[in-house]
């Protein structure tokens, strides 16, 4: 339906082009076929004419219009391109080619065409719409804003232009300016849910979280079936730790049929914070089936079953949490070691030491301890820290034992004694 409407608009625009004699009648017949939705017939008629008049750009254009309404419409682009090649000065053909490039996500091809069209007619919104969309996708926000402001200067109360300016400044992270344009847009068109959502995102950046809640509530009154509005409001309430409010919103989302892990988890936490332990376990166990490794779910399941005096179940989930934390700690420990050795290979000794020390915070490793001492001693020439870690190695070896040979430990001790003696000597 949308495509047919676009076809009619394009044909009306094209009817302004000059037609003569018998060609006029042929074009009119094809136009009527397209307007009446007889696309196959229009295509067949165009193909017949092109057999004897293959350079007729007007027929190529109409053939493209016909193909465009017969999915898949892959052939339409070639027809528009052919019409544009035959009549390169025709802005309508150029627009259709640029639009086709844009729809195929070939913005590098579409951009020069729209730049040329906008240069010839800077106040044509259709041209500007596609050009600014490309500029925004390329993060060229300033150039997009310049174009929007051309239209804004002519019509400063047009909510579409205000909305576009608001979004461009949002992407630039100029939040206060963005809010100003969005608020003015909403003032002109109070039921624009996209603007409401954008403002709810922006208000917390300028310490107006309560206003974000207010505007989302306003949006829900406009469309109570838009679950994204509930999600946004629930997330704000959750961050503010107001279970009575966020629980209600998450339950509405779940009732809509969206049983995602996050919503089950947060509804369960909300029930727990409201001391509704049975409801909490019901939601949290559903969440646990979707992700059995989440710490919060395990923790709140342990707490909820404890409050229900079901201590075996509580212990089960707490032990699962302990296992997960241990696993993560070991993984992090190994990751720090790996990163440290990569920095060591790159001769970035300071970063290597930093990561080895992070790993040592997770557990004892005499090899790493000696690596740290050696780097401070031989690579960084930091005698005080070399002494510190040599001492730590010898102290732990004496108290807890070591896998190193006595000969190696003896060499470490001699090196430590030498460094201590050197450090005590006054400089020459």
N, C-alpha and C positions, 0 to 999 in steps of 0.2 A: 504494500500500500504506500509506504514511504517512498520507495523507488518510483512508483507511478506518478506520485505527486511531483517528485523532482523532475521527472521527464516532462510533465506538462509545463512546469515553470521554465525549463530549458527551451522547450519548443516555442513558448510565448516570446522569450527573449530572442530566439533565433528568427522568429517571424518578422522581426524588424529589419533583417538583412534583405537586400534587394533580390527579387526573383523576376524572371521575364518569361513571357509567352508560354510555350508548352511545358517548360521546366516548372513554371509556377503551378500548373495544374498537377504535375507529378508530385511535387513537394507537398502540396496541399493534401493530396490523397494519402501520402505516407504519414503526414502529421495527424490526420484524422484516425488512421489505424492505431498510431501510438497512443493518442488521447483516449481511444475507446478500449485500449488494452489488448489490441490484436497484434501482439508483438511478433509472433511467428510469421504472420502474413506480411508485416512491415519488413522484416528481415528478408523474406523471400523476394519481395518487390525490389528492395535495394540491391540485392545480389543480381537480379535480372538486369537492372539498369546498368550496374557496374561492368557487366560483360561487354557492353558496347561503349561505355563512358567511364573508364577506370580512373580518370583523373578528376572526377567530379567531387570536390571536397564536401559539398553540401550533402551528397548521398552517403559518403563515408561517415559523416557526422551522425546522420540519422540511423545508419546501420549500427553505429556504436550505441545509440540510444536504445535501439531494439535489443541488442545483445545484453545491455545493462539490466534489462528486466527479465532475462531468461537465465536463471541460475543453472550452472555457475557462469558468471559473467566475464570470464577470462578474456573473451574475444573483443570485448568492448574497448579495452585500452588500445589495442592495435589499430582499431578503427579511428579513435580520437587522434592518435598519433599521426596516422596517415592524413587525416583532414588538416591537422596543424602543419604538416610538412608541405602540403599542397597550397595552403593559404597561411603562411607564417605570421602575417599581421593580424590575424583574427584572434581577438582577446578571448572570445568564448571557447574556441578550440584549445587555446593555451591553458585556460582555466581548467577545462576538463582533463587535460593531460596532467597538469600539476596536481589536481585532486586525485587522479588515479595513482600517481606516484606516492602521494601522501598516504592513501589507503593501503598501499602495498608496503608501507614503512620505508620507503626509499626517499628519505628527506633530503639527502644531498642532491638528488635530481629535482625534487619538487621546489626546493628553496629558490634557486635562480629564477624559475618561472614566476613565482609569486612576488619576488623582488621586482621583477620587470613589470608585472601587472600593477603592483602598488605604486611604482614610480609613475606609470601612466595615469593612474586614477587612485590617488592617495586616500580618498574618502569612500572607497568601495569596501563595505564591511565584509563581504564574502571573501575578497582577496586578503584583507587584513586578518580575518579569522584564521585562515590556514597558515599565513606567514607567522603570526604571533604564536600559534600552536607549535610550529617548528622551532621557533626561537626559544620558547619555554622548554621544550624537550632537550634543546642543546644548552640549556642553562644560561642563555644569553638574555637575562632578565631585563637589563637596562634598555636594550633595543626594543624589546617587547613593550616595556612601559612607555617609551617614546611614542610608539604607534597608538597605544591605548589612550594616551593623553591627547592626541590629535582629535580623537572622537569625543573625549571628555570635555575638551574646550568648546566643542559645538553643542554638546548635550550633557550637561553636568548632573542631570537627575536620572540618567538612564541606568537602571539598576544592573543591567548586564555589564556595562562598561565599569561601573563601580565594583562589581563582583570580580571582574578580571584584574583590575588594578589591585584589589585586596589580595588576590591569590599570588600575583607577581611579587608583591612586597613580602608576603608570607614566605615564598621561596627564597627571597633575599635575606630572610630573618630580620627584617625591619618590622618588628611585631606591632609597635604602636601605630605606625602608619597603616599597616595592614588592617588593624582593628578599626581604624577610623573609616576606611573605605568600606569594609564589610558592614559596619553599623549603618552607614548611610545607605548602602544597598538594601539592607534589611528594612530600613525605614520606608523605602519605596515599595518593597515587595516582602511583606511580613511573613509569608509562608514558604520562603525559600529554605528548605531543610539543609541544603549544602552549605549555605552561608551560616546557618545556625551551628552546624557541626564544626565548621572552620573556626568560628568564634569560640566555641567551647574548648577547642584545642589551644587557642591563642590566649585566652584570659589568664590561665595559670602562669604564663610567662611574665605577666605584669601584676602578679599577686592579686588577681581577681577570681579566685577559685569559686567563691560563692556565686559570682555572677555567671560562671560557666554552668553551675548546677541550675540556676534560674532559667537560663536560656535553653538548656536541654529539656527542662520540665515544660517550657513553652512549646518546644518541638514535639514532645510526646502528646501534648494536648491537640496539636495539629494532626499528627499521624501516630496513633497509639499502636500501630502494627509494625512500625519501623524499629526493629530490635537493636539496630546500631545505636540509636539514641539511648536505650536502656543500658547497653554495654558501656558507653562513654560515661554516663552518670554513675553507674555502679562502680566503675574503676576509680572515679574521683572519691566516692564515699569510702571505698576500700582503703585508698591511700590515707584518708582522714580517720580511718578506724571507727566508722559509725555503723556497726553491724545491723542495727534495726532498719537502716535505709538500704545498704548495699545488698542485704539478704533478700529483701523484697524484689529488687531489680533482677538479681541473678535467678530467682525462682521464676520470674516472668519469662526470662530468656529460656530457661530450661523447659517451661511449659509450652513454649513456642515450637519445641521439637529439637532444639540445638543442645545436645548433651555432650558438649565438648569438655575435655578434661579440666580446663581452667575454670569453667563455670561450676562444675560439680565440686571441685576442690574449694573454691571460694564460698559456695553455698554451705558446704560442710563446715568450714572455718567460722562462717557467720552463725550457724546453729551452735557451735561449740562456745563462741563468745557470748551467746545468749543463754548458755547453760541448758540447751536442748540436746542432751547427749545422745538419745536414741536417733533423732533426726540427723545429728552430726555423723554418727557411724554409718547410717544408711547412705548418705551422700558420699562420704569419704571412702567407703568400701567400693562404691561404683567408680570413683576416681582412681582408686588403687588398682582396679582391674585394667585400667587404661595405661597407667604408669606406676609400676611397683617400686620405682627408685626415688620418687620425690620425697625429700626430707620432711617438708611440711605435712604432707598427707600421713606419713608414718608417725610423725610426732603427735599430730592431733588425734589419730586413731588410738595411739597409746594412751593419751590423756583421756579421751572420751570413754574408752573401755574401763579405764581405772576409776573414773567417776561412777560408772555403772557397776562397779565392784566385780567386773569380769577380768580378774587379774591375769589369767592365763593368756587371754587374747591381748591384753595390754602389754604383757611381757613379750609376746610374739612380735608385735609391731615395734616395740622399743629395741629389741635385738636386731630386727631387720634394719632399723635406722643405724644402729651401731656398726653393722656390717657395711652399710653403704658409706658411712663416714670413713671407716678404715680403708675401704677400697679407694675412695677419692684421695685420702691422705697419701697412700702408696703411689697412686698415679701421679699426683702432683710432685711427690718426692723424686720419682724417676724422671719426670719432665724437666725439673730444675737441673738434674745432673746432665741430662742430654743437652740442654741449652748451654750449660757451663762448658762442656767439652767442645761444642761447636764454636763458642767464642774463643776458647783456648786454641783451637785449630786456626782461627783467623788472627791469632796473636793479639786479641783484644783482652788483655790480662785483667783489667779492672772489672769488666763485665763478667768474665769467667769466675773471678773470685766472688762477686756479688751473688751469682746463682749457686755456686757451691755452698756458700754460707746459708742461703735460703734452704737448700736441701738439708744441711746439717741441723737446721732448726726442727726438721721433721723426724730426724733419727740419727743415731750414731753411725759413723762410717770413717774408720781410721784412714782409709786410702784417700778419701776426700780431705780429711784433716791435714794429711801430709801434703796433698796437692796445694792446698791453700797456703801452708807454711812455705813451701818451696817457691810458689809464685811471688809471695811477698819478699822472700829472701833473694831469689835469683833474677826475677823479672822486674819487679817494682821497686827494689832496693829500699824497702820499708822495714828497717831493722826492728823497731819496737813491735810491729805486728808479727813479724817472723818469729821473734822470741816468744810472743804470746802463744802462738799456735804450736810451736815446738814443745813448749811447756805443757800445753793442754794434751798433746799426744802422749808425752811421757807420763803425765799424771794418770790418764785413763788407762794406759798400758799397765801401769803399776797396780791400779785398783781393780780393773776388770779383765786384765790379760790382753794378749795381742796375738795375731796370726803372723806377725813379723818375726824374723830370726833375731837371735840375740846380737849377731854381728850388726844387723841393720839398726837395731835400737841403740847399740853402742855408738854408731856413726852419728845418729841423730843427737845423742847426748853430747858428743864432742863438738858438733857444729853449734849447738846451743851454748856450750861453754865459751866457744870462740866469739860468738856474737855478743854474749854478755860482757866478756872481757873488753871487746872492741868498743862497746857502748860506754863503758866506764872510763876509758882513756880520754883525757882532755884533748881537744883538737890542737893540731900543730899550728 
